[in-house]
Amino acid sequence: MSACDNKLKQECFRMLEDFIDALPEKEGALISVLHKAQEIFGYLPQEVQTFVAERLDVSLAKVYGVVSFYSFFTMTPKGKYPISVCMGTACYVRGAEKVLKEFQAQLGIGPGETTKDGLFSLDALRCVGACGLAPVVLIGEDVYGKDEAKDVKTLIKKYSELG
């Protein structure tokens, strides 16, 4: 779930505007502003992209181009606990595809989707750079490798209990 629900949306836009206003130079600041916007809103829907375009005096097409090009940015809301399964070569050959399929089966969602309760979202990544731990699963900032990553039911239970 986004930190900015409907009640807080105007406050979130104010926070983003304050960040933009505090920039010493707006030219060339698009990526840092988008990072801040995603940190505040949790994702980058069209209304946020439009706001950024207007405040930085750049085209909406340019903003959308950056958001859609970089895999870090997302235009869909993520779950409270975003799950990312590395599908890089080392992880793939060590069973990452099976791990991803098990997450899909347990959560009832596919990559790029979020559970109805907003608790989990699921993504497949190209490489997280932790090949020695393959297969690797990220849940939020937590990294799970090898046998831990394969114990999908335990991981889901752990985060479900955290709420």
N, C-alpha and C positions, 0 to 999 in steps of 0.2 A: 504494500500500500504506500502511496505517496505521502510524504510528510505534509503535503499541502492539499488537504481535502477542500471541499467547496467553501466551508466557513473561513478557512485561512487563506484562500486563494489571493485575495487583495493584499494581505500582509506579505505573501510570498512575492508578488509582483513588486511591492515596495522594497523588499530586501534586494531583489535583483536590480531594481532601478538605483538604489543606493550604491550597490557594487559598481554598476556602470558609471555613475556620476563620480565615484571616487577614483576612477582610472585616470592616470596622468595623460594618457594618449589613447584615444578610441580606435584610431586606425591600426589595423593589425591585431586587434584584441578579440576577434570573433571566437576563436577556439577557447580562450580562457573564459569568456563570458558564457559560452555554451556549457563548459564544465561547471561553472558556478550555477547556472540555471538548472542543470540536471541534478546537482547536489541539493538545490532548494526544492525542486518540484518532484524529483525522482525519475523523471523522464522528460522528453521534449515534444509535447503535442504542438499542433499547428499554431495555437494561440500564443504559446511561449515563443515559438520561432518568429512569428509576426512581431511580437513585442521587441525581441532582440533586433530584428531587421530595422524596425523604426528607430529604436534608440541609438543604434550604431550607424544609421543612415547608409545601410547596404540593402541590396535587393533580397526579397524573400527567397528567390531562386538560389542566390549565393548561400544563404543560411541553410536551406534545405540540402543543397549540394554537399556542404560540409557535414551536416548531420547524417545524411545517408551514406557518405563515403567512409567515415570512421566507424569501425565496429563498436567502439566504446560508447558511442551515443545511441540512445534508443528512443523511438517514438511511441512505444507502448509501455504501459505501467509494468513495473516489475513487482514480484512478490516481496514480502517482508524478508524472506530468505531466498535470494536468487541462487539457483543451482546451475553451475556451469561444468560441463563434462568436456575435458580436453580430447580432441579428436586428431591431434598431431600424430605423426607416424609412430613414434615410440608408444604412445598411449593406445593408438588404434591396434597395433599388433599385439598388445598385451591385454586386450579385451575391453577397450573403452566402448565399443559399439554395444556389447552386451550390457555394460553398466548403464548406458544411456537408455537402452530398451527397457531395462528393469525400472529405472526412474519413471519412464513413460507409463509403464504398466501400473506401478504403485500409485502414481499421482493422477493418472487419467488425463494427462496433457502431453502435448508434443513440444518440440523445441520452438521457442518464441511465444509460448503460451503461459498463462498464469492460472493457478487453481482458483476456483470460484470463491473460496474464502480469503483470497489475497495473500495466503501464507507463503506459497512457493511459486517461483517461475523457473522455467527450464530453458537452457541454451546449450548449444554445442559450440565450442571454441576451436580455432585452428591449432594453437599451441600456447601453453602458458609458461614454457621454459623451465619446467621441472621434470625433465625426461627421466631422470634417475628414480623418480617416484611413480612412474607410469604403472597403471592408468591413474590419472589425477582428476579429482573432483574438487571444485571450489564451491563452498556454500558461504555466501557473503564474503568475508575476509578470511575464512578458515579454509585451510588446504588439507585434503585427504588424499593419501596415495596408497598404492599397492592394495593390500588386503582391506584396509579401511574403506577404500572407494568401492569395493565390490560388495560391501555389506549395506546395501541400499536401505533395507527395512530399518536397520538400527539407526542410520543417519536421519531418515525421515522421522522416526519416533523421537529422537533426541531433540530436533528442532520443533516438532509439533508440541512437545511438552513445554518448551520455552514460551510458546504462544506467539 
